[in-house]
Every structure is written in C-alpha cells, then in structure tokens.
Amino acid sequence: MVRKAFKMKIYEGQAAEYEKRHNELWPEMAEMIHEHGGSNYSIFLDKDTNILYGYIELEDEEKWAKSADTAINRKWWDFMANIMETNPDNSPVAIDLQPVFHLD
C-alpha cells in the first residue's frame, strides 16, 4: 500500500461548489477510483489559502497512473476545470507532498 498526499488550489469563492460536486460524486467515478486501486481518499480545504490537501491510499502507483486516461476521469476533470487551477488538459494542478512522518 502506498500513501499519497498532494495539494491543489480552487479559485476564490468556489469552496462551496467544490464541496457540493464531491458530495455528489458520480458513482462511476467512485468505481473507477476503486478499480484503479485507490481507497481511503480524503480532501481537506484550507479556507485561508484555498489550498486543497488530498490523501489517498493506493495499491500500486502504476495502476493508479492509468486512471488518468479513463473516459470518466477526463469527464470529471472537464467538469471541475472552471472552479480550480488546471493544466492545459484540464487535469488539476497537483503537487505531491513529501511524507515526513507516519504513525499507525
């Protein structure tokens, strides 16, 4: 199991919309995450900076990387692009965070 953390950024005034969209996560998106080995997925918001902090546990990073090329993932990126910082392909600008401590 691989623990992965990353940060992203939403646009000013979009916190409620971001949360709403994730509370209504499409079932096929949740299925894709699980099918590609993702579990225990959480996203946290720092309201002062509009920075999102994500955490996910992965079976395998190579398997997870393939999720980016699924049709449902591309559709989700397009759906979210108007409320957060994205790359030219509408993928979120995501910066991996370096692990420095873990306690079970």
C-alpha positions as CSV (number, residue, x, y, z in Angstrom):
1,M,0.0,0.0,0.0
2,V,1.3,3.5,-0.9
3,R,0.1,6.6,1.0
4,K,0.0,9.6,-1.3
5,A,-0.6,13.2,-0.4
6,F,-0.9,16.2,-2.7
7,K,-2.1,19.8,-2.9
8,M,-4.3,21.6,-5.4
9,K,-6.0,25.0,-5.5
10,I,-9.5,26.2,-6.0
11,Y,-10.5,29.6,-7.3
12,E,-11.7,32.2,-4.8
13,G,-15.3,31.8,-3.8
14,Q,-15.5,28.2,-5.1
15,A,-15.2,26.2,-1.9
16,A,-18.9,25.5,-1.5
17,E,-19.2,24.4,-5.2
18,Y,-16.2,22.2,-4.9
19,E,-17.6,20.5,-1.8
20,K,-21.1,20.2,-3.4
21,R,-19.6,18.5,-6.5
22,H,-17.7,16.0,-4.4
23,N,-20.7,15.3,-2.1
24,E,-22.5,14.4,-5.4
25,L,-19.6,12.3,-6.8
26,W,-20.7,10.3,-9.7
27,P,-20.9,6.6,-8.9
28,E,-18.9,5.7,-11.9
29,M,-16.1,8.0,-10.7
30,A,-16.0,6.3,-7.3
31,E,-16.0,2.9,-9.1
32,M,-13.1,4.0,-11.3
33,I,-11.1,5.1,-8.2
34,H,-11.6,1.8,-6.6
35,E,-10.9,-0.2,-9.8
36,H,-7.6,1.6,-10.1
37,G,-6.5,0.7,-6.5
38,G,-7.5,3.9,-4.7
39,S,-9.0,3.8,-1.2
40,N,-9.3,5.9,2.0
41,Y,-9.4,9.1,-0.2
42,S,-9.9,12.4,1.6
43,I,-9.6,16.0,0.6
44,F,-9.2,18.9,3.0
45,L,-9.5,22.6,2.4
46,D,-7.5,25.5,4.0
47,K,-10.1,28.3,3.7
48,D,-7.5,31.0,4.2
49,T,-5.5,30.0,1.1
50,N,-8.0,28.0,-1.0
51,I,-5.4,25.2,-1.0
52,L,-6.8,21.6,-1.1
53,Y,-4.9,18.8,0.6
54,G,-5.6,15.4,-0.7
55,Y,-4.7,12.0,0.8
56,I,-5.3,8.6,-0.9
57,E,-4.0,5.1,-0.3
58,L,-3.0,3.2,-3.4
59,E,-2.5,-0.5,-4.2
60,D,0.1,0.4,-6.8
61,E,1.2,3.8,-8.3
62,E,1.5,2.4,-11.9
63,K,-2.1,1.1,-11.7
64,W,-3.3,4.4,-10.3
65,A,-1.5,6.3,-13.0
66,K,-3.6,4.5,-15.6
67,S,-6.8,6.1,-14.1
68,A,-5.8,9.4,-15.7
69,D,-6.6,8.0,-19.1
70,T,-10.1,6.8,-18.4
71,A,-13.0,8.5,-20.1
72,I,-14.8,9.1,-16.7
73,N,-11.7,10.7,-15.2
74,R,-11.3,13.0,-18.3
75,K,-15.0,13.9,-18.0
76,W,-14.5,14.7,-14.2
77,W,-11.5,16.9,-15.0
78,D,-13.6,18.9,-17.6
79,F,-16.4,19.2,-15.0
80,M,-14.1,20.6,-12.4
81,A,-11.9,22.9,-14.6
82,N,-14.0,26.0,-14.1
83,I,-13.5,26.1,-10.3
84,M,-9.9,25.2,-9.8
85,E,-6.4,25.6,-11.2
86,T,-5.8,23.2,-14.1
87,N,-3.2,22.2,-16.7
88,P,-3.9,22.6,-20.4
89,D,-5.6,19.1,-20.5
90,N,-7.9,20.2,-17.6
91,S,-6.2,17.9,-15.1
92,P,-5.8,19.6,-11.8
93,V,-2.5,21.3,-11.0
94,A,-1.5,18.8,-8.3
95,I,1.8,19.0,-6.3
96,D,2.9,15.9,-4.5
97,L,3.7,16.4,-0.8
98,Q,6.7,14.7,0.7
99,P,6.0,12.4,3.6
100,V,7.9,13.3,6.8
101,F,6.1,11.3,9.5
102,H,3.6,8.4,9.9
103,L,2.3,6.7,12.9
104,D,-0.1,3.6,12.8
